[in-house]
Amino acid sequence: WTKEKIIQEVFSLERKQKRRPTKHDYSNLYTLSKKHFGSWSNMMKYAGYNVKSLQKPTIPDLNSNSFHYFLGLLYTDGHVVFDKLNQTYKIMLFTSYVEEKNMIVRLIKNLFNYKASIRLKKYGFNKRINHEIYISSKKLCGFLIKEIKFPAGAKSLTVRLPNIVLKDPSKAWHFIRGVFDGDGSIINTEKAYFLKICSGSKRFINDLGKLMVKLGFKGGIIRQEREKLWVWKINKKKDLKRFYQLAYKDCNGYYYQRKKLKW
């Protein structure tokens, strides 16, 4: 395939469908567009179509509270794709709740000056709708991988706490709030009252446990609940109360409301 032949295929598809082609019409054409032009938008622009200018997210202030919260979400409920072969570069966060989706979109806009894209997917037996919120940016993906050491691709069993948090505990509580929103839960009943944070990575939980000791939580319990699931847990009321006070201090509205309401 040449660029000229691909463009002719675009025009042929438009004549056949009597409308402007989209990348969902013909998967092979979409693959060719990324291989020969870098993206579907670049191909359409080359063919003479009007294309909206691509957004360019800004690199955030690494010391900001909101960036540390974003990292907490990303390390637990996020994913980075850095695929040179298919020219795909994405930062993704996931939630099944509309309110949380809206909050994440607002966070990304304020943090990166970027209007996030949203894709709806259905998962599980009940086909529950899940919101995939993503940023398409090779530069930002590269920044997270190089500067933050965030692992691209599968990470659930090997991820560790980032050095940016371990080196500066002053911002750690915003990161921890993000981790709690992503993979934490609180049980508050007449028979049980405890908080736990889960991960498939034993090293992540061990790192978290050491950080929490530095932050004054010496009563944390680390254990394996089942295969490939590790947990950090606190069950003393004074510890839970202090966790709540510190995690939600100066949060600027960036938190999952459904989890805060359980306290």
C-alpha positions in Angstrom: 0.0 0.0 0.0 1.1 3.6 -0.8 -0.2 6.8 0.6 -1.9 7.6 -2.8 -3.6 4.2 -3.0 -4.9 4.6 0.6 -6.3 8.0 -0.2 -8.1 6.6 -3.2 -9.6 4.0 -1.0 -10.9 6.8 1.3 -12.6 8.5 -1.7 -14.0 5.2 -2.9 -15.5 4.5 0.5 -17.0 8.0 0.6 -18.7 7.5 -2.8 -20.0 4.1 -1.7 -21.4 5.3 1.6 -22.4 8.8 0.4 -20.8 10.3 3.5 -17.5 11.1 5.0 -15.7 7.9 6.1 -15.0 7.2 9.8 -12.3 5.0 11.3 -15.0 2.6 12.4 -16.2 1.9 8.9 -13.2 -0.2 7.7 -10.7 -1.6 10.3 -8.0 -2.3 7.7 -8.1 1.3 6.5 -7.8 2.5 10.1 -4.7 0.3 10.5 -3.2 1.6 7.3 -3.8 5.2 8.3 -1.8 4.7 11.5 1.0 2.9 9.7 1.4 5.3 6.8 0.2 8.6 8.2 0.6 8.3 12.0 -3.1 8.7 12.7 -6.5 8.7 11.1 -6.7 12.5 11.5 -3.4 12.9 9.6 -4.7 10.8 6.8 -7.9 12.7 6.5 -6.1 16.0 6.5 -3.7 14.7 3.8 -6.8 13.7 1.7 -8.1 17.3 2.0 -10.8 16.9 4.6 -11.2 19.5 7.4 -9.8 18.1 10.6 -10.0 19.6 14.1 -6.6 20.4 15.4 -5.1 17.9 17.8 -5.0 18.8 21.4 -1.6 19.1 23.1 -1.8 18.5 26.8 0.6 20.5 29.0 3.0 18.9 31.4 1.7 19.5 34.9 3.3 20.9 38.0 4.7 17.8 39.7 4.3 19.3 43.1 0.6 20.0 42.8 -1.9 18.2 45.0 -4.1 17.3 42.0 -1.2 15.7 40.1 -0.5 13.4 43.1 -4.2 12.5 43.3 -4.2 11.8 39.6 -1.2 9.5 40.0 -3.0 7.6 42.8 -5.9 6.9 40.5 -3.6 6.0 37.6 -1.6 3.5 39.7 -4.7 1.7 40.8 -7.4 2.2 38.2 -5.4 3.4 35.2 -3.4 2.2 32.2 -0.8 3.6 29.9 -0.4 2.4 26.3 2.8 3.2 24.5 2.6 1.2 21.3 5.1 2.3 18.7 4.2 -0.4 16.2 0.6 0.7 16.0 1.2 4.4 16.8 -1.1 4.2 19.8 -0.4 6.3 22.8 -3.0 6.6 25.5 -3.4 7.3 29.2 -6.6 5.8 30.5 -8.7 5.9 33.7 -11.9 3.8 34.3 -15.0 4.2 36.4 -18.6 2.9 36.2 -20.1 6.0 37.9 -21.1 9.1 36.0 -20.2 11.5 38.9 -16.7 10.1 39.0 -16.4 10.3 35.2 -17.3 13.9 35.4 -14.8 14.6 38.2 -12.0 12.9 36.3 -12.8 14.9 33.1 -12.6 18.1 35.2 -9.4 16.9 36.9 -7.7 16.2 33.5 -8.9 19.6 32.1 -7.5 21.5 35.0 -4.3 19.5 35.3 -3.3 19.1 31.6 -5.5 21.7 29.8 -6.9 18.8 27.8 -10.5 17.8 27.1 -10.5 14.1 27.7 -12.2 11.6 25.4 -14.7 9.1 26.7 -15.6 5.7 25.5 -18.4 3.5 26.9 -17.9 -0.2 27.3 -19.9 -3.0 28.9 -18.3 -5.5 31.2 -19.4 -8.5 33.3 -22.4 -10.7 33.4 -24.8 -7.8 33.9 -23.1 -5.8 31.2 -22.5 -2.8 33.4 -21.4 0.3 31.6 -17.9 1.4 32.3 -16.5 4.8 31.3 -13.1 4.7 29.7 -11.6 8.3 30.1 -8.5 8.8 28.0 -5.8 11.2 26.9 -4.2 10.6 23.5 -0.7 12.0 23.7 2.7 10.4 22.9 4.5 13.2 24.7 2.5 12.8 28.0 2.8 9.0 27.9 6.5 9.4 27.4 6.7 11.8 30.3 4.9 9.5 32.7 7.1 6.5 31.7 10.4 8.4 31.7 10.0 10.9 34.6 7.5 9.1 36.9 8.6 5.5 35.9 5.0 4.5 35.3 5.0 1.1 33.6 3.3 0.9 30.2 1.1 -2.1 29.5 0.2 -4.7 32.1 1.2 -3.6 35.6 -1.2 -5.1 38.2 1.1 -7.8 39.5 4.4 -5.8 39.4 3.7 -2.1 40.0 5.4 -0.3 42.9 4.8 3.1 44.6 6.5 5.9 42.6 9.6 7.5 43.9 8.0 10.9 43.6 5.7 10.0 46.5 8.3 8.1 48.5 10.8 11.0 48.3 8.3 13.7 49.3 5.7 12.5 51.8 4.3 16.0 52.1 2.1 15.3 49.1 1.6 11.6 49.9 -1.9 12.0 51.2 -3.3 13.2 47.9 -1.7 10.1 46.2 -3.1 7.9 48.9 -6.6 9.4 48.4 -6.3 8.5 44.7 -5.2 4.9 45.6 -8.1 4.6 48.1 -10.6 5.8 45.4 -9.1 3.3 42.9 -8.6 0.2 45.0 -9.7 0.9 48.5 -12.8 0.2 50.5 -14.3 0.8 53.9 -16.6 -1.5 55.9 -18.7 0.3 58.4 -21.3 -2.0 60.0 -22.3 -2.9 63.6 -20.1 -6.0 63.4 -17.1 -4.6 61.5 -15.3 -1.4 61.0 -12.1 -1.3 58.9 -10.4 0.2 55.8 -8.4 -1.8 53.3 -6.5 -1.1 50.1 -5.9 -4.0 47.7 -3.5 -4.7 44.9 -2.3 -7.7 42.8 1.2 -6.5 43.5 2.8 -7.6 46.8 5.5 -5.0 46.3 3.0 -2.2 45.9 1.3 -3.2 49.2 4.6 -3.5 51.0 5.7 -0.1 49.7 2.4 1.4 50.8 2.7 -0.2 54.3 6.2 1.3 54.8 4.9 4.7 53.7 2.0 4.5 56.1 4.4 3.7 58.9 6.4 6.9 58.1 3.1 8.8 58.2 2.3 7.5 61.6 0.2 4.4 61.0 2.1 1.7 62.7 -0.9 -0.5 63.2 -1.4 -1.4 59.6 -1.8 -5.0 58.7 -0.5 -6.6 55.5 -1.8 -9.9 54.4 -2.6 -12.0 51.3 -6.4 -12.5 51.0 -6.2 -14.9 48.1 -4.0 -15.7 45.1 -2.6 -12.5 43.5 -4.5 -10.3 46.0 -2.6 -8.4 48.7 -4.2 -6.1 51.3 -3.1 -3.3 53.6 -5.7 -2.8 56.4 -6.4 -0.7 59.5 -9.2 -1.4 61.9 -8.7 0.9 64.9 -11.2 3.7 65.0 -8.6 6.4 65.9 -6.6 5.3 62.9 -9.6 5.4 60.5 -10.6 8.9 61.8 -7.1 10.2 61.3 -6.8 8.6 57.9 -10.1 10.4 56.9 -8.9 13.8 58.2 -5.6 13.6 56.4 -6.7 12.0 53.1 -9.5 14.6 52.5 -7.6 17.7 53.7 -7.2 20.3 50.9 -8.6 17.8 48.3 -10.2 20.6 46.3 -13.2 18.5 45.3 -11.1 15.7 43.8 -12.4 12.5 45.4 -15.0 9.8 44.9 -18.1 10.9 46.7 -19.5 7.4 47.1 -16.5 6.4 49.2 -16.4 9.5 51.3 -20.0 9.0 52.3 -19.2 5.7 53.9 -17.2 7.3 56.7 
